[in-house]
Amino acid sequence: MFWKFLLIAILLFIGFLVYRAYKFVPEKREPIEKTEVDLDFDQAISNFSEIIKIPTVSHTDGVGEDEEVFDKMLATIKELYPRVFEKTTFEKVGRRGFLFHWKGQRETNPSVFMAHYDVVPVDEAKWTFDPFSGEIKDGYLFGRGTLDTKGTFVAVLETAEKLLEEGFVPEDDIYLAFSGEEEPHGPSADLMAQKIHGKNHEIKFVLDEGGAVVENIFPGTDNRIAVIGIGEKGVMDLKLKVGGKGGHASQPPAKSLIGKLSKGLVNIENNPMPVHLNPPFVKLIDKVGRYASFPIRIVLANLKIFKPILNLAGKKLGGELNALMRTSFAFTTLEGSKQINVMPPSVEAGINIRCLKEDSKDDILNHIKKVSKIENLDLEVPFYEGASNYSKTDVDGYKLLEKSINETWEDAIVSPYLMIAASDSRYYSKFSDRVYRFSAMEMTKEERGLIHGEDEKIRLEEWKNTLRFYYRIMKRM
């Protein structure tokens, strides 16, 4: 009798899972009414090329930077976008912040459009073309910054220039906030955020770099997905140090310091932080998972039940799925003796940690101490910045963003997600729950790999969509 009841219970449970998967289908989409966009694309592309030719390379602490280059950037955009400078209030903030205040009919709920115009250094020997040529060829614009993020920097300015020419006055104030020191995490963006926040107005909408229109990233579906970061992970740099007795390499101890530390690192790697079904991850699954094949929908429609399987998959596979669900550890440095025949008196390892909001700084450090099992372990935190707050998706700003994406990339599924990298938008997340991270363009896997890499370039037909998107959303502000 017991086995009969057990079998019935199992069948009912399976039926429950299947029924939830059967009901887990895409939501009905509203018909799309397109806003027509009349821009001079050829002129915009020419302007974009001129911006790429300016090598605004930024470095940590400003060492090795060319100030004349950054001065040239300001002079160039003044020449290319005269209406923006004439009809908005411009202010240089900090070392490299360009802040434009575009007055609307009201000033109570301003919007902020962000980008950065600095770029990472290049090793020209590894490029197959001049990284600052701004060459236009075979439907591409070539050069450092085309994807990250001079493409959106120029698109915002082009859109503002066009709308000002048309006499458009936004419903609410708009701020254009551009940093020239985003790559080395300079303070300009933070200073601009503080200045806007100091107006004591509730921000309606902030848009910065982040997700993009991508494909073949979600199991069980080949749909294009436009992912919008509604939060981003924090960053911790952690040094693990073990001290002891050094000496001549001819008389090594039974257990070396390097051996002890290495064993501890393996223990940490084998015992990651726990999985969290955080809000951005759950919303991503709820939105995109509905388009997956039926077997995968059985798992995704019953996320809490299958959490142990997701946990195991993340542990085994690592990568983006794992990073979306847990605080991740990247082992990046290991130091011992400076000389091969000398036993070091201390050894040190470095871990770059990307932190979920659900794990505090103390949670992470306590976990490291517990699972490493290293005696006399010394932990040092040279840098820590916690994860951002999560932004709302049931508010007007997000809905306007979603609508503008749907108009521009009609077949794409628009979904929230958790951004696992860092952006300047984190400064706004301290006081606003309407901060969104979306790089407005379709990017293939290959193109995403060009960001901070060699031979960066952008498809110009796709960049036209970037322009269309910004025109549509800015006109709704």
C-alpha positions in Angstrom: 0.0 0.0 0.0 2.9 2.4 0.9 4.5 1.9 -2.5 1.1 2.6 -4.3 0.7 5.9 -2.4 4.4 6.8 -3.1 3.9 6.1 -6.9 0.7 8.2 -6.9 2.5 11.0 -5.1 5.4 10.9 -7.6 3.0 11.0 -10.6 1.1 13.9 -9.1 4.4 15.8 -8.5 5.5 15.2 -12.1 2.1 16.2 -13.3 2.4 19.4 -11.2 5.8 20.2 -12.8 4.5 19.5 -16.3 1.4 21.6 -15.8 3.4 24.6 -14.7 5.7 24.2 -17.7 2.6 24.0 -20.0 1.3 27.3 -18.6 4.8 28.9 -18.7 4.3 30.5 -22.2 5.2 33.9 -23.7 3.0 36.8 -22.7 0.9 38.4 -25.4 2.8 41.3 -27.0 1.0 44.6 -27.9 1.1 45.7 -31.5 4.1 48.0 -32.3 3.5 51.5 -33.6 6.8 52.8 -35.0 8.0 56.3 -34.5 9.5 57.4 -37.8 13.0 58.6 -37.6 14.4 61.1 -40.1 18.1 61.5 -39.4 21.0 62.4 -41.7 22.8 59.0 -41.2 25.7 59.9 -43.6 26.5 63.0 -41.6 26.2 61.2 -38.4 28.6 58.5 -39.5 31.1 61.1 -40.7 30.9 62.8 -37.2 31.3 59.4 -35.5 34.5 58.8 -37.6 35.9 62.2 -36.4 35.3 61.2 -32.8 37.0 57.9 -33.2 40.1 59.7 -34.6 40.6 61.4 -31.2 42.7 59.0 -29.1 41.1 59.7 -25.7 43.0 56.9 -23.9 42.7 57.0 -20.1 45.0 55.5 -17.5 44.9 54.7 -13.8 45.7 57.9 -11.8 46.0 59.8 -15.1 49.6 58.7 -15.6 50.6 59.0 -19.3 47.4 60.7 -20.5 47.5 63.5 -23.1 45.5 66.4 -21.9 45.5 68.1 -25.3 43.7 65.1 -26.7 40.9 65.5 -24.2 40.7 69.2 -24.8 40.4 68.4 -28.5 37.4 66.2 -27.8 35.5 69.1 -26.2 36.4 71.4 -29.0 35.3 68.9 -31.6 31.9 68.2 -30.1 31.3 72.0 -29.8 31.9 72.2 -33.5 29.9 69.2 -34.5 26.9 69.8 -32.2 26.5 73.6 -32.0 22.8 73.5 -31.0 23.5 71.2 -28.0 25.9 73.9 -26.7 23.6 76.8 -27.6 20.3 75.5 -26.2 21.4 73.5 -23.2 23.4 74.5 -20.2 26.9 73.0 -20.4 29.2 72.5 -17.4 32.5 70.7 -17.1 32.4 68.6 -13.9 35.6 67.4 -12.3 38.5 66.5 -14.6 36.6 64.9 -17.4 32.8 65.3 -16.9 30.7 66.8 -19.6 27.2 67.7 -18.2 24.5 69.1 -20.3 21.2 70.3 -18.7 18.3 70.4 -21.3 15.4 72.2 -19.7 12.0 70.6 -20.3 8.4 71.7 -19.5 9.0 70.5 -15.9 12.1 69.9 -13.8 10.6 67.5 -11.3 11.4 64.1 -12.9 14.6 64.5 -15.0 16.1 61.8 -17.1 19.8 61.1 -17.5 21.5 59.7 -20.6 25.0 58.5 -20.0 28.1 57.4 -22.0 31.8 57.7 -21.6 34.2 59.0 -24.3 37.5 57.7 -22.9 38.9 54.4 -24.1 41.3 51.7 -22.9 44.9 51.6 -24.1 45.8 49.7 -27.2 48.7 47.6 -28.3 49.0 48.7 -31.9 51.2 45.8 -32.8 48.3 43.4 -32.3 45.9 45.4 -34.4 45.5 44.8 -38.2 44.6 48.5 -38.7 45.2 51.9 -37.1 43.1 51.8 -33.9 42.4 55.6 -34.3 42.0 55.8 -38.0 38.2 56.2 -38.0 38.3 54.4 -41.3 34.9 53.5 -43.0 35.1 50.4 -45.1 32.9 47.5 -46.2 30.0 48.7 -44.0 32.1 49.1 -40.8 33.6 51.9 -38.9 37.0 50.8 -37.5 38.6 52.0 -34.3 39.0 51.9 -30.5 35.8 53.0 -28.8 33.4 52.2 -31.6 31.6 49.7 -29.3 32.7 51.0 -25.9 31.2 53.6 -25.8 31.8 56.3 -28.3 29.0 54.7 -30.4 26.4 55.7 -27.8 28.2 58.9 -26.9 27.8 60.1 -30.5 24.3 58.7 -30.9 23.0 60.7 -27.8 24.6 63.9 -29.2 23.3 63.3 -32.7 19.8 62.8 -31.3 19.8 65.8 -29.1 21.1 68.0 -32.0 18.3 66.8 -34.3 15.6 67.2 -31.7 16.8 70.7 -30.8 16.8 71.5 -34.5 13.1 70.4 -34.7 12.3 72.6 -31.8 11.5 69.7 -29.5 11.0 70.5 -25.8 11.0 67.5 -23.5 8.2 67.0 -21.0 10.8 66.8 -18.2 14.4 68.0 -17.9 17.0 65.9 -19.6 20.7 65.6 -18.5 23.4 64.3 -20.8 26.2 63.1 -18.6 29.5 62.0 -20.2 32.6 60.9 -18.4 36.1 60.9 -19.8 37.6 58.7 -17.1 35.2 55.7 -16.8 37.7 53.1 -17.7 40.1 53.8 -14.7 37.0 54.4 -12.4 37.7 58.2 -12.1 35.4 60.4 -10.1 33.8 62.5 -12.8 30.6 60.4 -13.1 30.1 60.3 -9.4 30.5 64.1 -9.2 27.9 64.5 -11.9 25.5 62.1 -10.2 25.9 64.1 -6.9 25.2 67.4 -8.7 22.0 66.1 -10.3 20.9 64.5 -7.1 21.5 67.7 -5.3 18.6 69.3 -7.2 16.4 67.2 -5.0 14.3 65.9 -7.8 13.1 62.3 -8.2 14.9 60.9 -11.3 12.5 59.3 -13.8 15.1 57.4 -15.8 18.9 56.8 -16.1 20.4 55.0 -19.1 24.0 53.8 -19.3 26.0 51.1 -21.1 25.2 47.5 -20.2 23.3 44.7 -21.9 22.7 44.6 -25.6 20.6 42.8 -28.2 22.1 39.4 -28.4 21.3 35.9 -29.6 22.2 32.3 -28.8 22.8 33.0 -25.1 19.8 31.3 -23.5 19.4 27.5 -23.6 16.5 26.2 -25.5 15.7 29.3 -27.6 17.3 31.0 -30.6 15.3 34.2 -30.1 17.2 37.5 -30.0 17.1 39.0 -26.5 17.5 42.6 -25.5 18.8 42.4 -22.0 18.6 45.5 -19.7 20.7 45.5 -16.6 18.5 46.5 -13.6 21.4 46.0 -11.2 25.1 45.2 -11.2 27.4 43.2 -9.0 29.9 44.7 -6.6 33.6 44.3 -6.7 36.1 43.2 -4.1 39.9 42.8 -4.5 41.1 40.4 -1.9 44.7 39.4 -1.0 45.3 36.1 0.9 48.6 36.1 2.8 50.3 33.3 4.6 53.6 33.9 6.5 56.2 31.6 8.0 59.9 30.9 7.8 61.9 31.4 4.7 65.3 29.9 3.9 67.5 28.1 1.5 65.7 25.9 -1.1 68.1 23.0 -0.3 66.4 22.4 3.0 62.6 22.7 2.3 60.1 22.0 5.1 57.6 19.1 4.8 54.8 21.5 4.1 55.7 24.7 2.1 53.9 28.0 2.4 53.1 27.8 -1.3 51.7 24.3 -0.8 49.5 25.4 2.1 48.2 28.4 0.2 47.6 26.4 -3.0 45.6 23.8 -1.1 43.5 26.6 0.4 42.8 28.1 -3.0 41.7 24.7 -4.3 39.4 24.4 -1.3 37.9 27.9 -2.1 37.4 26.9 -5.7 35.7 23.7 -4.8 33.4 25.4 -2.3 31.9 28.5 -4.0 29.4 30.9 -2.4 25.8 29.8 -2.3 23.4 30.3 -5.2 20.9 33.1 -4.8 17.8 33.3 -6.9 18.1 37.1 -7.0 15.4 39.4 -8.5 17.2 40.2 -11.8 17.9 36.5 -12.4 14.4 35.4 -11.6 12.9 38.1 -13.9 15.3 37.0 -16.7 14.1 33.4 -16.4 10.4 34.5 -16.1 10.7 36.6 -19.3 13.0 34.6 -21.6 12.4 31.1 -20.2 8.9 31.1 -21.5 10.4 30.9 -25.1 12.5 27.8 -24.3 11.8 24.3 -25.5 9.3 22.3 -23.3 11.9 20.1 -21.5 13.8 23.2 -20.4 10.6 25.0 -19.4 9.9 22.2 -16.9 13.0 23.3 -15.1 12.6 27.1 -15.5 8.9 27.1 -14.6 9.8 25.4 -11.3 13.0 27.3 -10.5 12.9 26.9 -6.7 12.4 23.1 -7.0 15.3 22.8 -9.4 17.6 25.2 -7.5 20.0 22.3 -6.4 20.4 21.4 -10.1 21.1 25.0 -11.1 23.6 25.1 -8.2 25.4 22.0 -9.4 25.4 23.2 -13.0 26.9 26.5 -12.0 29.6 24.8 -10.0 30.6 22.5 -12.8 30.3 24.9 -15.8 31.1 28.3 -14.3 30.7 31.1 -16.8 27.9 33.5 -17.2 25.1 31.3 -15.8 27.1 30.8 -12.6 28.0 34.5 -12.3 24.3 35.5 -12.5 23.4 33.3 -9.5 26.3 33.6 -7.1 29.2 35.7 -5.9 32.1 34.6 -8.1 35.8 34.2 -7.4 38.5 34.8 -10.1 42.0 33.8 -9.0 44.2 36.3 -10.7 47.6 36.6 -8.9 50.0 34.4 -7.0 53.3 35.6 -5.5 56.1 33.8 -3.7 59.8 34.1 -3.8 61.6 36.5 -6.2 64.3 33.9 -6.8 63.9 30.2 -7.6 66.3 28.9 -5.1 64.9 30.8 -2.1 62.0 29.7 0.1 59.8 32.8 0.6 59.0 34.0 4.1 55.5 34.8 2.9 53.2 34.0 0.0 50.2 35.9 -1.4 47.3 35.2 -3.8 44.9 37.7 -5.3 41.2 37.1 -6.0 38.9 39.4 -7.9 35.5 38.9 -6.4 32.2 40.0 -8.1 29.6 40.3 -5.3 25.9 39.7 -5.3 23.8 42.1 -3.4 22.6 39.2 -1.3 26.2 38.6 0.1 27.7 41.1 2.4 31.4 41.9 2.7 31.6 40.0 6.0 29.7 37.0 4.5 32.3 36.7 1.8 35.3 37.0 4.1 33.9 34.6 6.6 33.2 32.1 3.8 36.8 32.4 2.6 38.2 31.8 6.1 35.9 28.8 6.7 36.4 26.9 3.4 40.1 27.6 2.8 41.1 25.8 6.0 44.4 27.8 6.0 45.9 28.4 9.4 47.1 31.9 10.3 45.5 33.3 7.1 45.7 37.0 6.7 43.0 38.7 4.6 43.5 42.2 3.1 40.9 44.1 1.1 42.5 46.8 -1.1 39.2 47.6 -2.8 35.6 47.0 -2.1 32.4 48.4 -3.6 29.1 46.7 -2.9 26.6 45.7 -5.4 24.1 48.2 -6.6 20.5 48.3 -5.6 18.0 46.7 -8.0 15.9 49.0 -10.2 12.1 48.7 -10.7 10.6 47.3 -13.9 7.0 48.3 -13.2 7.5 52.1 -13.7 7.2 54.4 -16.7 10.9 54.8 -17.4 11.4 51.0 -17.9 8.2 50.8 -20.0 9.4 53.6 -22.2 12.7 51.8 -22.6 11.0 48.5 -23.4 8.7 50.2 -26.0 11.6 52.0 -27.7 13.6 48.7 -27.9 10.6 46.9 -29.4 10.2 49.5 -32.0 13.8 49.3 -33.1 14.5 45.5 -32.8 11.0 44.2 -33.4 11.6 40.5 -32.9 13.8 40.8 -29.7 12.5 39.7 -26.3 13.1 42.5 -23.9 14.2 41.3 -20.5 15.8 42.5 -17.2 19.0 40.8 -16.2 21.9 41.3 -13.7 25.0 43.0 -15.1 28.1 41.2 -13.9 30.5 44.0 -14.9 30.7 47.5 -13.5 29.5 50.8 -15.0 29.3 54.5 -13.9 25.6 54.0 -13.4 26.3 52.6 -10.0 26.6 56.1 -8.7 23.0 56.8 -9.5 21.8 53.5 -8.0 22.6 54.9 -4.6 19.6 57.3 -4.8 17.4 56.0 -7.6 15.6 52.8 -8.4 15.2 53.7 -12.0 18.7 53.0 -13.4 19.0 50.9 -16.5 22.0 49.5 -18.3 21.5 48.9 -22.0 24.0 49.4 -24.9 21.7 50.1 -27.7 22.9 47.9 -30.5 22.9 44.3 -31.6 26.2 42.6 -30.8 27.3 39.1 -31.9 29.5 37.0 -29.7 32.5 38.0 -31.8 31.7 41.7 -31.5 31.3 41.4 -27.7 34.8 39.9 -27.7 36.2 43.0 -29.4 35.4 45.2 -26.5 38.7 46.0 -24.8 40.3 43.7 -27.4 42.0 44.1 -30.7 40.4 45.2 -34.0 37.4 46.9 -32.4 34.8 47.9 -35.1 31.1 48.5 -35.5 28.6 47.6 -38.2 27.2 50.9 -39.4 23.8 49.5 -40.5 23.4 48.4 -36.9 24.6 51.7 -35.5 21.8 53.3 -37.5 19.5 51.3 -35.2 21.3 52.9 -32.2 20.5 56.3 -33.6 16.8 55.3 -34.2 16.5 54.0 -30.7 17.9 57.1 -29.0 15.6 59.3 -31.1 12.6 57.3 -30.1 13.3 57.2 -26.4 14.5 60.7 -26.0 11.4 62.0 -27.7 9.3 60.2 -25.1 11.1 62.0 -22.2 
